[in-house]
Amino acid sequence: QWQYEVKTTTNGLSTLYPRALGVPAGQENATLQIVRRGSTFLLLRRHGNGPWIIENRFERPDLPETLQVGITTYTDWNLVANGWNYVSPVQPYHQNRIVNAGVGNPDLVADVEYVRLRRPDSSLTQNLLQAAALTGPNGPVAELSASNLATWLGEAAANPVPAAGQTYAQWLSQFLTLSQLVNPNVTNPLADYFGSGQPNLLNFLFGGTPAPSPVLDDVEASPGNSQLRYVLGRNPMARGWRLIVETSTDLVTWTPVATSENGGPAAGVGSEGEIPGTPPRMVVGPGESPDLSPRRFYRTRAEPLP
């Protein structure tokens, strides 16, 4: 029977307890969840498809707003400690990015399926977290379903499985080395690292390759030559950004006519369909009466999704 360990550490000094309360015999899978409000951290766990369990709560007013999140597994701390360098000033950065191999005789394999982050609902307050019943080191098991926190936590807080695709950072990782990925002069969305004549971000959003990816593929006449249409490519794998096509008659007031989010097809009053291909191309019209007057300008904006 394996055990979980609950721990809080300050400057290398830990308060912890190993337990197996509520762990079904033979169950190897666990899902962990942590929610933070201010200085309050609430810890939850779930074994297999069993109930969500509120494990414990820690108050850590010393921790900054931004934290590092990661996974640590070990079976024998006394042996692991032999490989810990307490002197080196860069030790935390180094230690949190390595496998401590060559120490002891490892007999545990831990597979992590996913790590997902999201912002808690604004109605979930610190006072609610502080009032929750806890399992703690001595039990009894406190199930989430018996508390009013089930509205926000457990399955209610689980992010859906993200659709296949790539963020800007993931896209860059295909073409850059590790040393390049940590260089902001290379990864800046407005930089032209690939020498394509346009910012990295445009290559990502409109073509999906480091090669030049023209924002404007074509301006063509609609059937009957009654109006002009704006044709632009989109990278269907791009995630985390919104493309907005706008029109104006005076270059001062701009009106959105089509929007594409997360690489999806355009939607809006000006969206007139797509031209298949790699990448697919969006066809956007003015979204107004089909005539050529008054004179009309187009532009495309890109903005990050919240």
C-alpha positions as CSV (number, residue, x, y, z in Angstrom):
1,Q,0.0,0.0,0.0
2,W,1.6,3.3,-1.1
3,Q,1.2,6.4,0.9
4,Y,0.8,10.1,0.0
5,E,2.8,12.8,1.8
6,V,1.4,16.2,2.8
7,K,4.1,18.8,3.5
8,T,4.8,22.5,3.8
9,T,8.4,23.7,3.8
10,T,9.9,27.0,4.9
11,N,13.6,27.6,4.3
12,G,14.3,23.9,4.2
13,L,12.4,23.0,7.4
14,S,9.3,20.8,6.7
15,T,6.2,19.9,8.6
16,L,4.8,16.7,7.0
17,Y,2.9,13.5,7.5
18,P,2.7,10.4,5.3
19,R,-0.7,8.6,5.3
20,A,-3.0,6.4,3.3
21,L,-6.4,7.6,4.6
22,G,-9.2,6.9,2.1
23,V,-6.8,5.3,-0.4
24,P,-8.5,2.1,-1.8
25,A,-6.3,-1.0,-1.8
26,G,-4.6,-1.5,-5.1
27,Q,-5.5,1.9,-6.4
28,E,-2.5,3.4,-8.2
29,N,-3.9,6.6,-9.7
30,A,-4.4,9.9,-7.9
31,T,-5.4,13.4,-9.0
32,L,-4.2,16.3,-6.9
33,Q,-5.7,19.8,-6.8
34,I,-4.5,22.9,-5.0
35,V,-6.3,26.2,-4.8
36,R,-4.9,29.4,-3.5
37,R,-6.6,32.6,-2.2
38,G,-4.2,35.1,-0.8
39,S,-2.1,33.3,1.8
40,T,-4.4,30.3,2.1
41,F,-3.7,27.1,0.2
42,L,-6.3,24.2,0.2
43,L,-5.2,20.8,-0.9
44,L,-7.5,18.1,-2.4
45,R,-6.9,14.6,-3.7
46,R,-8.9,12.0,-5.6
47,H,-8.0,8.3,-6.0
48,G,-9.1,6.7,-9.3
49,N,-12.8,7.7,-9.9
50,G,-13.5,7.9,-6.2
51,P,-14.7,11.0,-4.3
52,W,-12.7,14.2,-4.0
53,I,-11.2,14.5,-0.5
54,I,-10.2,17.8,1.2
55,E,-6.9,16.9,2.7
56,N,-5.5,20.0,4.4
57,R,-5.0,23.7,4.5
58,F,-1.8,25.8,4.9
59,E,-1.4,29.5,5.6
60,R,1.7,30.9,3.9
61,P,1.7,34.7,4.1
62,D,5.5,34.5,3.3
63,L,5.0,33.3,-0.2
64,P,5.1,35.8,-3.1
65,E,2.3,36.3,-5.6
66,T,4.2,34.3,-8.4
67,L,5.2,30.7,-7.6
68,Q,6.9,27.8,-9.3
69,V,4.8,24.7,-9.8
70,G,6.2,21.2,-10.3
71,I,6.1,17.5,-9.4
72,T,8.5,15.7,-7.0
73,T,8.6,12.0,-6.3
74,Y,11.0,10.0,-4.1
75,T,10.9,6.8,-1.9
76,D,13.7,7.4,0.6
77,W,14.4,10.9,1.7
78,N,17.5,9.9,3.7
79,L,19.2,8.7,0.5
80,V,17.9,11.6,-1.7
81,A,19.2,14.1,0.8
82,N,22.7,12.8,0.1
83,G,22.5,14.2,-3.3
84,W,21.2,17.6,-2.2
85,N,23.7,20.5,-2.4
86,Y,22.8,22.9,0.4
87,V,25.7,25.2,-0.3
88,S,25.3,26.2,-3.9
89,P,23.4,29.5,-4.4
90,V,22.0,28.2,-7.7
91,Q,20.8,24.9,-6.1
92,P,17.0,25.5,-6.1
93,Y,17.0,26.4,-9.8
94,H,19.2,23.4,-10.7
95,Q,17.6,20.9,-8.4
96,N,14.1,21.6,-9.6
97,R,15.0,20.8,-13.1
98,I,16.9,17.5,-12.8
99,V,16.3,13.9,-12.0
100,N,18.4,13.0,-9.0
101,A,19.9,9.9,-10.6
102,G,22.6,7.7,-9.1
103,V,21.4,8.0,-5.6
104,G,20.1,4.9,-3.8
105,N,18.1,2.2,-5.5
106,P,15.0,3.7,-7.0
107,D,12.0,1.4,-6.9
108,L,9.2,3.8,-7.8
109,V,8.0,4.9,-11.2
110,A,5.6,7.9,-11.3
111,D,3.8,8.9,-14.5
112,V,2.3,12.3,-14.7
113,E,-0.5,12.6,-17.3
114,Y,-1.0,16.3,-17.2
115,V,-0.6,19.5,-15.2
116,R,-3.2,22.2,-15.7
117,L,-3.5,25.7,-14.4
118,R,-6.5,28.0,-14.2
119,R,-7.6,31.0,-12.3
120,P,-10.2,30.3,-9.5
121,D,-13.7,31.7,-9.8
122,S,-13.8,35.1,-8.2
123,S,-16.7,34.0,-6.0
124,L,-14.5,31.5,-4.3
125,T,-13.1,33.5,-1.3
126,Q,-10.4,33.0,1.2
127,N,-12.9,32.8,4.0
128,L,-14.6,29.9,2.3
129,L,-11.3,28.0,2.0
130,Q,-10.5,28.7,5.7
131,A,-13.9,27.4,6.8
132,A,-13.6,24.0,5.1
133,A,-13.5,20.8,7.1
134,L,-10.2,18.9,6.7
135,T,-9.1,15.3,6.7
136,G,-5.6,16.1,8.1
137,P,-3.2,13.5,9.5
138,N,-5.8,11.8,11.8
139,G,-9.1,11.9,9.8
140,P,-11.9,11.3,9.4
141,V,-11.9,11.6,5.7
142,A,-13.5,14.9,4.7
143,E,-15.2,14.5,1.3
144,L,-15.7,17.6,-0.9
145,S,-19.3,16.6,-1.7
146,A,-20.2,17.3,2.0
147,S,-19.0,20.9,1.8
148,N,-20.2,24.0,-0.1
149,L,-16.9,24.1,-2.0
150,A,-18.1,21.5,-4.5
151,T,-19.5,24.3,-6.5
152,W,-16.0,25.5,-7.3
153,L,-13.5,22.7,-6.7
154,G,-13.0,19.0,-7.7
155,E,-14.6,18.3,-11.0
156,A,-16.1,21.8,-11.2
157,A,-12.5,23.2,-11.3
158,A,-11.1,20.6,-13.8
159,N,-10.0,22.1,-17.1
160,P,-11.4,20.4,-20.2
161,V,-8.8,18.5,-22.2
162,P,-7.3,21.1,-24.5
163,A,-7.9,20.7,-28.2
164,A,-5.0,19.7,-30.3
165,G,-2.9,22.7,-31.3
166,Q,0.0,24.9,-30.3
167,T,0.6,28.0,-28.2
168,Y,3.2,30.5,-29.5
169,A,5.8,29.1,-27.1
170,Q,5.1,25.5,-28.2
171,W,5.4,26.5,-31.8
172,L,8.8,28.2,-31.2
173,S,10.1,25.1,-29.5
174,Q,9.9,23.2,-32.8
175,F,12.5,25.5,-34.4
176,L,14.7,26.8,-31.6
177,T,17.4,25.4,-29.3
178,L,17.1,25.6,-25.5
179,S,19.6,28.4,-25.4
180,Q,17.6,30.3,-28.0
181,L,14.3,29.7,-26.2
182,V,15.5,31.5,-23.1
183,N,16.7,34.5,-25.1
184,P,13.9,37.2,-25.2
185,N,15.5,38.8,-28.2
186,V,14.8,35.6,-30.1
187,T,11.4,34.7,-28.7
188,N,9.8,38.2,-28.6
189,P,6.6,38.0,-30.7
190,L,7.6,41.2,-32.4
191,A,11.1,40.0,-33.3
192,D,12.0,38.8,-36.8
193,Y,14.4,36.1,-35.7
194,F,13.8,33.9,-38.7
195,G,14.6,36.7,-41.1
196,S,11.3,36.5,-42.9
197,G,10.7,40.2,-43.0
198,Q,7.9,40.1,-40.5
199,P,7.5,39.4,-36.8
200,N,7.6,35.9,-35.4
201,L,4.0,36.2,-34.3
202,L,2.7,36.7,-37.8
203,N,4.6,33.6,-39.0
204,F,2.8,31.7,-36.2
205,L,-0.7,33.1,-36.7
206,F,-1.0,33.2,-40.5
207,G,1.2,30.4,-41.8
208,G,2.5,28.2,-39.1
209,T,6.0,28.1,-40.4
210,P,9.1,30.3,-40.0
211,A,8.8,31.2,-43.7
212,P,7.1,34.5,-44.6
213,S,3.4,34.2,-44.1
214,P,1.6,37.2,-45.7
215,V,-1.2,38.6,-43.7
216,L,-3.0,39.6,-46.9
217,D,-3.1,36.8,-49.4
218,D,-5.3,38.6,-51.9
219,V,-7.9,41.3,-52.5
220,E,-10.5,40.0,-55.0
221,A,-13.8,40.9,-56.5
222,S,-16.8,39.1,-55.3
223,P,-19.1,37.3,-57.8
224,G,-20.6,40.0,-60.0
225,N,-17.8,42.4,-59.1
226,S,-20.1,44.2,-56.7
227,Q,-17.6,44.5,-53.9
228,L,-14.0,43.7,-52.9
229,R,-13.2,40.9,-50.5
230,Y,-10.2,40.5,-48.2
231,V,-8.5,37.1,-48.3
232,L,-6.0,36.1,-45.5
233,G,-4.5,32.9,-44.3
234,R,-4.9,31.4,-40.8
235,N,-2.9,28.8,-38.9
236,P,-5.6,26.3,-37.8
237,M,-3.2,25.0,-35.0
238,A,-2.6,28.4,-33.4
239,R,-3.9,28.6,-29.9
240,G,-4.2,31.5,-27.5
241,W,-4.8,34.4,-29.9
242,R,-7.7,36.2,-31.6
243,L,-7.5,37.6,-35.1
244,I,-9.9,40.5,-35.8
245,V,-10.5,41.9,-39.3
246,E,-11.8,45.5,-39.3
247,T,-13.0,48.0,-41.9
248,S,-13.0,51.8,-42.0
249,T,-13.9,54.5,-44.4
250,D,-11.7,57.2,-42.8
251,L,-8.8,55.3,-41.0
252,V,-10.1,56.7,-37.7
253,T,-13.2,54.6,-36.8
254,W,-12.8,50.9,-37.3
255,T,-15.6,48.3,-37.2
256,P,-15.0,44.6,-36.6
257,V,-16.4,42.4,-39.4
258,A,-14.8,39.0,-38.7
259,T,-13.1,37.3,-35.8
260,S,-11.1,34.1,-35.6
261,E,-10.1,32.6,-32.2
262,N,-7.7,29.8,-31.5
263,G,-7.0,29.2,-35.2
264,G,-10.7,28.6,-35.9
265,P,-12.7,29.7,-39.0
266,A,-13.8,33.3,-39.1
267,A,-17.2,34.4,-37.8
268,G,-19.0,37.7,-38.0
269,V,-21.0,39.8,-40.4
270,G,-18.2,40.0,-42.9
271,S,-17.2,36.3,-42.9
272,E,-17.9,34.8,-46.4
273,G,-16.4,31.4,-46.0
274,E,-12.9,29.9,-46.6
275,I,-10.7,28.7,-49.3
276,P,-9.3,25.2,-48.5
277,G,-5.6,24.6,-48.5
278,T,-2.5,24.7,-46.2
279,P,-3.0,27.1,-44.5
280,P,-6.7,27.6,-45.1
281,R,-7.6,31.1,-46.1
282,M,-10.4,33.2,-44.7
283,V,-12.6,35.3,-47.1
284,V,-13.9,38.5,-45.5
285,G,-16.1,41.2,-47.0
286,P,-17.2,44.5,-45.6
287,G,-20.3,43.1,-44.0
288,E,-22.4,45.9,-45.4
289,S,-24.4,46.6,-48.6
290,P,-22.7,45.1,-51.6
291,D,-21.3,48.2,-53.4
292,L,-17.9,49.7,-54.0
293,S,-18.5,53.0,-52.3
294,P,-17.6,54.7,-50.1
295,R,-13.9,53.9,-50.2
296,R,-13.1,51.2,-47.6
297,F,-9.9,50.2,-45.8
298,Y,-9.2,46.9,-44.1
299,R,-6.8,46.0,-41.3
300,T,-6.1,42.8,-39.2
301,R,-5.3,42.9,-35.4
302,A,-4.0,40.1,-33.2
303,E,-4.7,40.1,-29.5
304,P,-4.0,37.4,-26.9
305,L,-6.9,35.6,-25.4
306,P,-7.5,35.9,-21.7
